[in-house]
Amino acid sequence: YVLDMIGGNTFIVGASQYGKTAMLQLIIRGLAEQYTPDEVSLYILDFASMALKIFDDLAHVGGVVTASDDVTLQTFFRMMAKEIAIRKEKMSKLGLASFGSYKEAGHTDLPFIVVMLDNITAFRELYEAFDDEFLNMTREGLAVGVNVVVTTAQTRSLGYKYLSNFANRIALYCNSKDEYNTMFERCRMEPKDTPGRALITLSKELYEYQNYLPFEGEKEIDRVNSIKSFIGEVGKQTTQRARRIPEVPDLLTPEYIEENLD
């Protein structure tokens, strides 16, 4: 199964400990292996176990925001709103309607942006003020090359206005069978009670499939070491870095200004 990210945003639902964060790690690895930081930039909002914080040093990642980083989160949404507006203006001047058309025309100045939100339910509870801004990103971003991937344990509180913006839907094992009907209309299947087992649609047909671990290791600490090794290998292969979320560092130096603020 190949996840078509330019074709739509991605929504992942599943009970706790059934592989939602691992699936995000798999997407991160796949993008980092196939593209340079100039081609794909990642921004991670980790409102779950904070297991994704480790990717902050990956060249493709422009920042990892956790539940306590309220100032950084505000800066991120301001940055993304400005980015979407700039991209819309660029593409409208060229008469192009989609990011795919922009790339086909030979333009390479704009990277494809992927925004990952692990645990959208916690995000909405903690930062209700940003709910409309995030919803707008899922609606307006795709046409200009801003893709959104979210995870949650249940869809009950989200409603149709959110789900309608996600063409790619993946359902891991859920505690309630109603989740499968919400994700896939008139769904009669349910995945096996196994971590990584999920339902997906392929050519409008519903299938059950098994996800695989993104990084090798019997224990979690082994997989963490594998992630660190992977980040180091990627760092050796490129001098490029994704644009960072602006922040005031503990020590402001001329080198920091030159590197981050042009």
CORKALIN-V293613 format. One record per helix or strand. SS is the DSSP state (H for helix, E for strand). FROM is the first residue (numbers start at 1). TO is the last residue. If there is no record, write none. Layout:
{{SS	FROM	TO} {SS	FROM	TO}}
This chain:
{{E	10	13} {H	20	34} {E	40	46} {H	51	57} {E	61	66} {H	70	94} {H	99	104} {E	112	118} {H	120	126} {H	128	140} {H	142	144} {E	146	152} {H	160	163} {E	168	172} {H	178	183} {E	197	202} {E	205	210} {H	220	237} {H	254	260}}
